[in-house]
Structure formats: structure tokens, C-alpha cells
């Protein structure tokens, strides 16, 4: 019970003091669920929605870092841009391969 209370308080504090981070975490969590659904069912709609959540979270992280820089701004921006480029290239490769076959 104590673990759940600690988790809930952490969620409450995050929502109060850093709401964009909570939204980004929710988007990333939903994208993980959709990625698992795509892995099981192999329907392209799940993959498309998963990628849209991921791109939205990455865009939100980049905007947040531009507006309110953190102590690790350069590392966060480079990681977000690298993730964006790798996701875009992987998605393009997947859709290119599925339309050729």
C-alpha cells in the first residue's frame, strides 16, 4: 500500500510542478501499449497511431527544452532529434517494404 501511495504522490507532484512532463509520459506510455498491440496484431493502424504519439512526445520535449531549458538541454535535444530521425527512417523503411511486397 505504501508503494502505491508513493507512486500516487509522485504523479500528483509531477502534475502540479511539471505538467508537460506528465503529458509526455502519458503519450510515451500510450505509444508503448499501441506498439505492443501492433506487434501482436500486425495492423498498420496501430503502428501509425504509435508513431504519431511518439512524434508528438518528441516535439513536445523539444518545445519544452526551447522554452524552459534544463541543465542537460544539449543532451536532451540531441537524444530527441536522434530518436525522431531513427523513428522516421524506420517507419519509412517499414512502409516502403510493405508496399513493395
Beta strands, then each sheet from edge to edge (+ up, - down):
end
